[in-house]
Structures are given as C-alpha cells and as structure tokens.
Amino acid sequence: MKHNTIPKQTQNGQPGDEYKMNPQPEYIRSDYNGSEKLKNKTVLITGGDSGIGRSAAVHLAREGADISIIYYDEDKDAKETQQLVEQENRKCILIKGDIKDEEFCEKAVELTVSSLGKLDCLINNAAMQFPKESPEDLRLDDVKTTFETNIFPFFYLLKPCLQHLKSGSTIINTGSVTAYRGSHHLIDYASTKGAITSFTRSLAKALADKNIRVNGVAPGPIWTPLIPATFDKDKVAEFGKNVPLGRPGQPSECGPAYVFLASEDSSYITGQFIHINGGEIIGS
C-alpha cells in the first residue's frame, strides 16, 4: 500500500526495527507473481532482515532463489524475513554479526556456501547514517562508523565471494540518490554512497571478462526502519513529500529491480544503476 503521509514517530538506535513502524512497510505487492527467473540460485544479502533488504529477499525467493541474510542485531525482523522466504518454499539462513569485522564477513560467505551449496549473487545492502544539520555538527567517530559500515564491507565480502562466483553471477550494490544530488544533512552518508557508485562502475569493468555483472540500485526516500531510527518525528512526518510523486516509496517498489539485475533479463547490463526515487531528475 502506498502512503502519502507518515505519522510522527521515532525509534532509538540504528538500524531500527521494522515491526515497530507505523504504517508497516510493504515488502512485496500482493499481486506479484514469480516466474522462476532465479530458480535454484543462491543469494547473500547484507541487511536483509528488513526494509529494502527484506523486499529483495522475498522477491528473489518468489523467483526461486535460496537466501542467506546477514543482519546486525534485529532478531525479530530477521526471523520474520526468514519465515517469509520459507513461505515461498525456499531455504533461508540467518547470519548475525557485524559487517565492520572483516573476519566475520569471510566466515559469513563460508557459512552461506556450506549451508546452501553455492553462491550466485551478492547484494551489498546494509547501511547506516547520522543526519546533521550543519557540517560543524559532524562527529568524526560517526563519520568513521559510516564509512566502516557502508563501504568497507564491500571489500571485505568481495574477495571471499569471488572464490565462488562464476560466469553469469551477479553483484548488486544498494546506492542512493544522495550520491548524485548530494545531501546537506547527510554529508558522510552521501560520500559513502558516492564511493559505492564508483566501486560499482570500477568493479564492473574489472569483472567483465569473467562475465560477472556488477550493478546497483539507487533508492530515493523509501520507508524503511532507518528513517524513524535516524530522523526526528517531524522530519519523519514530512519524509518523501518533496519528490515529484509526492510520497515516500515502499520497499516493494525496489525489490523487483534486484530481481531484474540478478536475472538473465539484465544480461547486457553492467556498471549501471537503477534510480528508484519518485521522479527526481539527476545527472549520471
């Protein structure tokens, strides 16, 4: 369901809990029909417990994929997502831990392959943010944490994943509209998303000869737990109203993009981003 207005609300601590949100985000449309685009594929998703990650997990499962989810500490959301995937008659494993830890990332890849048999797609999706109204308010500890969460794990996961990815495999990175238009109150976050854009384009070229495609999704204002967990209640109530479509997007409006980029439907696409942002016109 699409909502033009979000009630005032906040949560304490990142990345936030989906089960506490009002209204509940829509993770998949009720009329979305799978067509086995990803039958028997295996996908590893960071931040797959809620929000866009949950939407990607359920869409990919409906298309026939088994799912491995890395999450931080949102046990209730993670278990709910696992159940949703299993309702699609697909396997789902949960791996709890901190992606800022390189050793943990390596072990997560090993556990994914040992549990599900292989790896066909990596989705780098987990992120955090610390909104500040002024550059003078930036705290270097927060900046460091933002970079260590939003971009460093892409490198931590890349090398172990490349031991298993093969011709036809895919890597999909969650970027952001902020990488293209900037954000005065999310300077460090937008900077990491800019790094993700360059990472995606560069890695796509590096892996083209192996026929491993690397693309990304650049969401705009999507109703996910990160929003009430990082903005005050007044900003939450205004969230998403300043885009041409006049409302925040739902995770369900992002999930199909991950299906497209993971499937053979996008076999001649690499190094690109799909912009799901409610109509913002941005540069390349």
C-alpha positions in Angstrom: 0.0 0.0 0.0 1.3 3.5 -0.9 1.1 6.1 1.8 1.3 9.8 1.2 1.5 10.7 4.9 3.6 9.0 7.6 2.6 9.6 11.3 5.2 11.2 13.6 7.4 8.6 15.2 10.9 7.8 16.2 13.0 4.8 17.3 16.1 4.6 19.4 19.2 3.2 17.8 20.2 2.0 14.3 19.4 0.3 12.1 15.8 0.3 13.6 13.1 -2.3 13.8 10.5 -2.8 11.1 8.0 -4.4 13.4 7.7 -1.1 15.3 6.9 1.0 12.2 3.5 2.6 11.5 2.4 2.0 8.9 4.2 -1.2 8.2 6.3 -1.1 5.1 5.1 -3.1 2.1 7.8 -5.6 1.2 6.1 -7.2 -1.8 2.9 -6.5 -3.7 0.1 -9.0 -3.1 -0.2 -9.5 -6.9 3.5 -10.0 -7.6 3.8 -13.4 -9.4 7.2 -15.1 -9.7 8.2 -16.8 -12.9 11.3 -18.8 -11.8 13.7 -16.1 -13.1 16.2 -17.2 -10.3 15.3 -20.8 -9.9 17.8 -22.6 -7.6 20.1 -19.6 -7.4 21.7 -18.7 -4.0 21.8 -15.1 -2.9 23.7 -13.5 0.0 22.2 -10.2 1.3 23.6 -7.8 3.9 21.0 -6.0 5.9 18.5 -8.5 4.5 16.3 -8.6 7.7 14.2 -5.5 7.0 13.4 -2.6 4.6 14.8 -2.9 1.1 16.8 -6.0 2.1 13.7 -7.8 3.2 11.9 -6.8 0.0 14.8 -8.1 -2.1 14.9 -11.4 -0.1 11.2 -12.1 -0.6 11.2 -11.1 -4.3 14.2 -13.2 -5.0 12.7 -16.2 -3.1 9.5 -15.9 -5.0 11.6 -16.1 -8.2 13.1 -19.4 -6.9 16.3 -18.3 -5.0 17.6 -19.6 -1.7 18.6 -16.7 0.6 21.4 -16.1 3.1 20.8 -13.0 5.3 23.5 -11.1 7.2 22.0 -8.9 9.9 23.3 -6.9 12.9 21.0 -7.5 15.9 17.4 -7.2 14.8 16.4 -10.8 15.7 12.7 -10.4 15.5 12.8 -8.8 12.0 15.3 -11.3 10.8 13.2 -14.3 11.9 10.1 -12.8 10.3 12.0 -12.4 7.0 13.3 -15.9 7.2 9.7 -17.1 7.6 8.6 -15.1 4.6 11.3 -16.7 2.5 10.4 -20.1 3.7 6.8 -19.5 2.9 8.0 -19.2 -0.7 9.3 -22.8 -0.3 12.9 -21.7 -0.4 15.7 -22.1 2.1 16.9 -19.1 4.2 19.7 -18.9 6.7 20.4 -16.1 9.1 23.9 -14.9 10.0 24.1 -12.5 12.9 27.1 -10.2 13.2 28.9 -7.0 12.4 30.0 -6.5 8.8 32.6 -3.9 10.0 34.6 -7.1 11.0 36.5 -8.5 8.0 36.9 -11.9 9.6 33.1 -12.1 10.2 32.4 -11.3 6.6 34.7 -14.1 5.4 33.0 -16.5 7.8 29.6 -15.4 6.6 30.5 -16.3 3.0 31.9 -19.7 4.1 28.7 -20.4 6.0 26.5 -19.4 3.1 28.2 -21.8 0.7 28.5 -24.6 3.2 24.8 -24.3 4.1 23.3 -23.6 0.7 25.8 -25.2 -1.6 27.0 -22.3 -3.7 26.8 -18.6 -4.3 25.3 -16.9 -7.4 24.7 -13.4 -6.2 25.9 -10.9 -3.6 23.7 -8.0 -2.6 25.6 -5.3 -0.6 22.7 -3.5 1.1 23.4 -2.8 4.8 24.0 0.9 5.7 23.6 3.5 8.5 23.5 7.2 8.7 23.9 10.1 11.2 21.9 13.1 10.0 23.4 16.5 10.9 22.0 19.9 10.1 25.4 21.6 9.8 28.9 20.4 8.8 30.1 21.8 12.1 28.0 19.1 13.8 29.8 16.2 12.2 31.4 13.9 14.6 34.5 12.1 13.3 33.6 8.9 15.2 30.2 8.9 13.3 32.0 9.5 10.0 34.3 6.6 10.6 31.4 4.3 11.6 29.5 5.4 8.5 32.4 4.5 6.2 33.2 1.3 8.0 29.6 0.2 7.7 28.6 1.5 4.3 31.6 0.8 2.0 34.4 -1.2 3.8 32.3 -4.4 3.9 32.0 -4.3 0.1 35.7 -5.0 0.0 35.6 -7.5 2.9 33.0 -9.6 1.1 34.3 -9.2 -2.4 37.4 -11.5 -2.1 35.8 -14.4 -0.4 32.7 -14.2 -2.7 34.9 -14.2 -5.8 36.1 -17.6 -4.8 32.6 -18.9 -5.5 31.0 -16.5 -8.1 31.3 -17.8 -11.6 30.3 -16.8 -15.2 26.8 -15.5 -15.1 26.9 -14.5 -11.4 26.0 -11.0 -10.2 26.8 -8.4 -7.6 24.2 -5.8 -6.8 25.0 -2.7 -4.6 22.5 -0.5 -2.9 23.5 3.1 -3.5 21.4 6.2 -3.0 20.0 9.3 -4.8 22.3 11.2 -2.4 25.3 10.1 -4.4 24.0 12.0 -7.4 22.3 15.1 -6.0 24.2 15.4 -2.6 22.6 15.9 0.8 23.4 18.8 3.1 22.4 16.9 6.2 24.0 13.5 5.2 27.4 14.5 4.0 29.3 11.4 5.2 26.4 9.1 4.2 26.2 10.6 0.7 30.0 10.4 0.4 29.9 6.6 1.1 27.1 6.2 -1.5 29.3 8.1 -4.0 32.0 5.7 -3.2 29.6 2.8 -3.9 28.8 4.3 -7.3 32.5 4.4 -8.2 33.1 0.9 -6.7 30.2 -0.5 -8.8 31.4 1.1 -12.1 35.1 0.1 -11.5 34.3 -3.5 -10.4 32.0 -4.0 -13.3 34.9 -3.3 -15.7 37.3 -5.5 -13.6 35.0 -8.5 -13.7 33.5 -8.1 -17.3 35.9 -10.6 -18.7 34.7 -13.2 -16.2 31.1 -12.4 -17.2 30.3 -11.4 -13.6 28.0 -8.4 -13.8 28.0 -5.6 -11.2 25.2 -3.1 -11.0 23.3 -1.1 -8.4 20.0 0.3 -7.2 19.9 4.0 -6.1 16.8 4.5 -4.0 15.3 7.8 -3.0 13.1 8.3 0.0 12.0 4.7 0.8 10.0 3.9 4.0 12.5 1.7 5.9 13.5 1.3 9.6 16.5 3.6 9.1 14.1 6.6 8.7 12.4 6.6 12.2 15.7 5.4 13.7 17.7 8.4 12.5 15.3 11.3 11.9 13.2 13.2 14.5 9.4 12.8 14.4 8.7 16.0 12.5 11.1 15.1 9.7 9.6 11.6 9.6 6.1 13.1 9.1 7.4 15.1 6.1 9.5 12.2 4.7 9.3 11.8 0.9 6.9 14.6 0.3 9.4 16.7 -1.7 9.8 14.4 -4.7 7.6 14.8 -7.8 5.4 11.8 -6.9 4.8 13.5 -3.5 5.2 10.5 -1.3 7.8 8.1 0.1 8.4 4.9 -1.8 7.8 1.4 -0.4 10.5 -1.3 -0.3 8.1 -3.3 -2.6 8.9 -0.7 -5.3 12.6 -1.6 -5.0 12.5 -5.4 -4.8 11.8 -6.0 -8.5 14.9 -4.1 -9.5 17.0 -6.6 -7.6 15.3 -9.4 -9.4 16.0 -7.8 -12.8 19.6 -7.2 -12.1 20.2 -10.7 -10.7 18.5 -12.4 -13.6 19.2 -13.0 -17.2 16.8 -10.2 -18.1 19.8 -7.8 -17.5 22.4 -9.9 -19.2 23.8 -7.0 -21.3 23.8 -4.5 -18.4 26.8 -3.9 -16.1 28.2 -0.9 -14.3 24.8 0.7 -14.1 22.3 2.0 -11.5 18.5 1.8 -11.5 17.1 5.0 -9.9 14.0 4.5 -7.8 13.5 7.9 -6.4 9.9 9.2 -7.0 10.8 11.3 -10.0 13.9 13.2 -9.1 15.8 14.0 -12.2 19.5 13.6 -11.6 22.8 13.6 -13.6 24.6 10.4 -14.5 
